[in-house]
Amino acid sequence: MATASRYPFSTETAVLHAGFRRDPTTKAVAVPIYQNTAYELDGDLNHIANVYNVKADGFTYTRIINPTTRALERRYAAVDMGNDSLAVASGQAATFLAIVNLSSGEVGDNVVASPYLYGNTWNLLHNTLRRLGISVRTADPRLPETFERAIDDRTICLFGEMISNPRLIPLPVKQLAEIGRRHGVPLVVDNTTTPLVCRPSALGAAITTYSATKYICGHGTTLGGLIVDNGAFDYGESSRFPLFNNPDDAHGGIIWRNALQDIDDLAQSEFLLKARMTWLRDTGAAIAPFASFQLIQGLETLHLRMKQHCANAKVVASVLNEHPKVRRVFYPGLFEGADRETIDQTLNAEYGHGAMVMFEVENEQAGRKFIQNVDLMYHVSNVGDARTLVTHPVSTTHTTVPREKREAAGIFGGSIRLCVGIEDVNDIIKDLDKALSAI
Ligand SMILES: *Cc1c(COP(=O)(O)O)cnc(C)c1O
């Protein structure tokens, strides 16, 4: 556990200033793109050896560390109230590295996870990680005690998405973090759909992952992933986390828990130091410096965009809620009961309730007609673009999922998912109205 001092300014200042003041050689103010792979190993050979052995800070090779990427990592850690962050090639790489970094290295570890997951993440857990000897146990985020009951001495983490896509089931982060703490198990949260709107780090999640491809980039141009460590979890239980507590052959017999004392910059997180120096190094899931630069550009306006995304979604949800052609609307701002409580505990009211809205029209036929009649909105299956996106899950993302299974997950023929953009909200409503009139 490292205890770094928190960034002294507010989040809306951190997006523009944290982690980088000026380029040390040219004094350039915008973060330059260091489009290089290697760094000259000049000077004292003992010092160079120390950099390679993580006994001194320094740059070695861009697959492991790069100044442009490091500026993004430092900045995002401050924005997300973490001790440090690690940038990787994509959101999938972030989830994969976050989980395998906790593994014991022996077959038989398990992850206790919500079933409401992004499709590729579901597959990563249920097929790919299982084939590597890490099994998954499913628990219900609406019944936090089911997570507790599933934990055993080989559980390496609890996992869920802050607001699941497309059915918008909220994760009770505070309760799950508390259950995890009681059992020595870290909570890992994928917060892709609600950056700034939710701060899992501050609510007790040990690790937060992001597909930075979505809102952080914000413009649908660049793939990237981020892993944030909140610095508060103790990986000292050596039977559960042997690779944190015993000599690690993957890095010259280093003991990661003791590795922070000789370095400064990278010493903020033993979790991320280990992930960087073993899993990132060996899998090569590195982000390109140009992609890091693009994500920094996006990050500098993330606060403005998220506020506008949330404000537009609120208006859209209330219009749909009153519309005669709409049967049901799912939007966190309209939740009641236990889901409402979870939302109020986890989301930052200054921003709102995220930008995803699900609604249902009469049947599959009506859903198809709706999609075929949108003009302004884009019919695509991703999320987190500045433009409004619309999906008919039954004819796209869920077309191969058997009917009973998708209906159990709350996806019906008439379900439509909206990812509300930052256009003039009146134009979004006009387009919705036109497409709804056509059914
Ligand atoms: C898109 C997405 C991912 C995967 O991110 P990539 O950057 O496409 O690899 C993971 N989780 C969620 C919730 C997503 O929306």
The ligand as an SDF file (V2000), in Angstrom:
LIG
                    3D

 15 15  0  0  0  0  0  0  0  0999 V2000
  -16.5500   -1.0060  -24.9580 C   0  0  0  0  0  0  0  0  0  0  0  0
  -16.5550   -1.5850  -23.6020 C   0  0  0  0  0  0  0  0  0  0  0  0
  -15.5020   -2.4200  -23.1760 C   0  0  0  0  0  0  0  0  0  0  0  0
  -14.3580   -2.8220  -24.0840 C   0  0  0  0  0  0  0  0  0  0  0  0
  -13.5960   -1.7270  -24.4450 O   0  0  0  0  0  0  0  0  0  0  0  0
  -12.6690   -1.6630  -25.7620 P   0  0  0  0  0  0  0  0  0  0  0  0
  -11.9550   -0.3850  -25.6110 O   0  0  0  0  0  0  0  0  0  0  0  0
  -13.5880   -1.7340  -26.9500 O   0  0  0  0  0  0  0  0  0  0  0  0
  -11.7680   -2.8590  -25.7130 O   0  0  0  0  0  0  0  0  0  0  0  0
  -15.5390   -2.9120  -21.8860 C   0  0  0  0  0  0  0  0  0  0  0  0
  -16.5440   -2.6020  -21.0370 N   0  0  0  0  0  0  0  0  0  0  0  0
  -17.5800   -1.8020  -21.4260 C   0  0  0  0  0  0  0  0  0  0  0  0
  -18.6770   -1.5090  -20.4570 C   0  0  0  0  0  0  0  0  0  0  0  0
  -17.6190   -1.2610  -22.7060 C   0  0  0  0  0  0  0  0  0  0  0  0
  -18.6510   -0.4710  -23.0750 O   0  0  0  0  0  0  0  0  0  0  0  0
  1  2  1  0
  2  3  1  0
  2 14  2  0
  3  4  1  0
  3 10  2  0
  4  5  1  0
  5  6  1  0
  6  7  2  0
  6  8  1  0
  6  9  1  0
 10 11  1  0
 11 12  2  0
 12 13  1  0
 12 14  1  0
 14 15  1  0
M  END
$$$$
